[in-house]
């Protein structure tokens, strides 16, 4: 399967502009290859059930942060979080991929609608037989940035990297929520 997906990705890059296929990132793992194959399977399932041909998206694995995946209907792009994929490959194949594909299908069928509105939920149930959960329940500790230790009278408080950088650039000062004292770097 891995070699077949690589072949599809290379064909997508070599197509002429008139018949250009979506750009699919070359998979760097078996899990990424499985996600690419699952995206195609989801589209084939939707086409069969809805008796319509859908435009295929470009796919990459450069998403960072706590989101498992994102869909961008205007650019026809799917982005997946490679770290969360490696940690939760089965959940990606059963839930995340259909969830994101459904966003693109909804946009092609209904135009601009609420991201998790009744059109999207209806498609999730009709095409994929899924309940349409809005958020995932994955462990995101490996992709959660570590805080920077600050202290006050009542102890140590962690500030996010973003807030720490604002303190360093003298754009903000933060107070402890318990004692009201200004937080200082330890």
Secondary structure, DSSP 4 states (H G I P E B T S, - for coil): -HHHHHHHHHHHHHS-GGGPPPPBPPPSSHHHHHHHHHHHHHHHHHHHHHT---PPPEEE-B--SS-SEEEETTTTEEEEBHHHHHH-HHHIIIIIHHHHHHHHHHHHHHSS--TTSHHHHHHIIIII-----SS-----GGGSPPPEEEEETTEEEEEPHHHHHHHHTTS---B-TTT-PBPEE-
